[in-house]
Amino acid sequence: MGFSEREMPGLFWVFMLLLLFAHFCDGFYLPGSYMHTYSTKDTIYAKVNSLTSIETEIPFSYYSLPYCKPLGGIKKSAENLGELLMGDQIDNSPYRFQMNVNESLYLCTTSPLNEHEVKLLKQRTRDLYQVNMILDNLPVMRIAKQNGANIQWTGFPVGYSPPNGEDDYIINHLKFKVLVHEYEGNGVEIIGTGEGMDVISTVDKKKASGFEIVGFEVVPCSVKYDPEVMTKLHMYDKASPVNCPTGLDKAQIIRERERISFTYEVEFVKSDIRWPSRWDAYLKMEGARVHWFSILNSLMVITFLAGIVFVIFLRTVRRDLTRYEELDKEAQAQMNEELSGWKLVVGDVFREPDCPKLLCVMIGDGVQIMGMSAVTIVFAAFGFMSPASRGMLLTGMIILYLFLGIAAGYVAVRLWRTIKGTSEGWRSISWSVACFFPGIVFVILTMLNFILWGSKSTGAIPISLYFVLLSLWFCISVPLTLIGGFMGTRAEAIQYPVRTNQIPREIPARKYPSWLLVLGAGTLPFGTLFIELFFILSSIWLGRFYYVFGFLLIVLLLLTIVCAEVSVVLTYMHLCVEDWRWWWKAFFASGSVALYVFLYSINYLIFDLQSLSGPVSAILYLGYSMIMAIAIMLSTGTIGFTISFYFVHYLFSSVKID
């Protein structure tokens, strides 16, 4: 059966959509989310992620430093879209673990360090770079006591620089402690183990047992070895155990012509921690009281604003409308001449706003971003996006954003039809919606990417990924947005309840500019958001896990309510002073919270990220903060505008003026 020439383009697009979707199905694979069960003496190899630092925020490949390489060569792990965009580069490593075998092993001795390697090691050490190692998908954890309390970090430092000293020392000996939980199953036999999902089959045996890795800890230290002795050993030969920490006189200094020997110890410890709880140690986030305080503070703001809205609706609006409707026609005509406040702008309130196309495009993109955020947070709050699946959160957000292009195109085109009264130009609106926010993000990311390319960072987006992102943009997002726009042309336009006069009414002069009130209104939504914003910024820039999505979901709901109330109150205030240009003011009344978010990001950079070094790191931080602020402006502005539009529509639908 053949296909006609008309059908071929459509089939091509379907094929492209399926191909790209299949490519990103790999992004939803949960590495390590399946329970891996190992038998005694099974061999597991640790993996290494990119080197990261809270000082520079520029990731680098683990093997950019002179570390020992695996016998079979370096092999990169398959990564999803989110991991690639976050700068993760997961490689295999020579660190071998044999289940329940405690041992101390030698890895390798480097060739004499040259000037470039010494300079690189010293720079990475002084910039506080961390080595991020992974075993059975668990990040390695370092625990230390500070003021009587246990402080934990993920990863371990490349080296350390003593205070008031000019020398630097490399971490070349690692003492690993692997926590294992003995697993007992009924009527199953373990066929295969390792990095993949276990394959099990039913057998006649009553029980089969194995071990699950439920914890991965490390104590790093620096040890000076005699290279003449160590070079006689081969990889995985036995080495003498080391008592950490050692003094500086016994530590391995970083300098030219030095040969560095790497060793490690492994200790397996049985634990009562079960597989489903093994991530609890990483996800413990202090400050639950602070989250509840933030929510209580937001509830107080909502109650205050709800009181104002209640007064507007039940006392002012309802009273005026009731009095107006009780009058006969002659009295109404006489009253029309004596009207004051919002009733005077009845012939102008639905007059076309300035830059209507831009407004429709921003509302469409706001719907897309808000929908993506809400669905992602709901799924994360219910535990569907585990931190064990690196990059899944970001991958899921991108996929949701792509498919919500239908909603964005529909809303934008329907609003355009409502304002213009015609569907003419809907393709231009749909294309603009599909390109406006992604285009801004693309430009900012490209500028930041040139900086990362210049630094040879793993955080730089490779050219191949650029083509993938562009393909997703133009092969999925744009067509879906056009489909949504076409659906918007078929939907019934929202009918205005009153007619618009031909001549616009003059707006009375005011003592102060109205934009001051609009900008000031953003402080109320920001008060709802800023405490949770601190935790989110800390998780992004200080390398902490953020997994209190339940709190974030509550904050999102409260933020939505505050944005709606703020926009309704300000819209009513502008109408009462006979200012009928409410469209953009309703958008920015709630959207102005983005200004305070960006200013807070600058404040966080200055006072909380004091360790961030160099202009490159600051530019990267401000670039990503700008993207976040624009996304917040579009989403919160859309909430405020939508609620205000229906408020104004409801308000004037009760006014009977010819």
Buried (B, 14 or more C-beta within 10 A) or exposed (E): EEEEEEEEEEEEEEEBBEEBBEBBEEBBEBBBEBBBBBEEEBEBBBBBBBBBBBBBBBBBBBBBBBBBBBEEEEEEBEBBBBBBBBBBBBBBBBBBBBBBBEBBBBBBBBEEBEEEBBEBBBEBBBBBBBBBBBBBBBBBBBEEEEEEEEEEBBBBBBBBBEEEEEEBBBBBBBBBBBBBBEBEBEEBEBEEBEBEEBEBEEEEEEEBEBBBBBBBBBBBBBBBBEBEEBEEBEBBEEBEBBEBBBEBEBBBBBEEEBBBBBBBBBBBEEBEBEBEEBBEBBEEBEEEEBBEEBBEBBBEBBEEBEEBBEEBBEEBBEEBBEEBEEEEEEEBEEBBEEBEEBBBBBBBBBBEBEEBBEBBBBBBBBBBBBBBBBBBBEBBBEEEBBBBBBBBBBBBBBBBBBBBBBBBBBBBBBBBBBBBEEBEBBBEBBBBBBBBBBEBBBEBBEEBBEBBBEBEBBBBBEEEEBEBBEBBBBBBBBBBBBBBBBBBBEEEBBEBBBEBEEEBBEBEEEEEEBEEBBBEBBBBBBBBBBBBBBBBBBBBBEBBBBBBBBBBBBBBBBBBBBBBBBBBBBBBBBBBBBBBBBBBBBBBBBBBBBBBBBEBBEEBBEEBBEBBBBEBBBEBBBBBBBBBBBBBBBBBBBBBBBBBBEBBBEBBEBBEBE
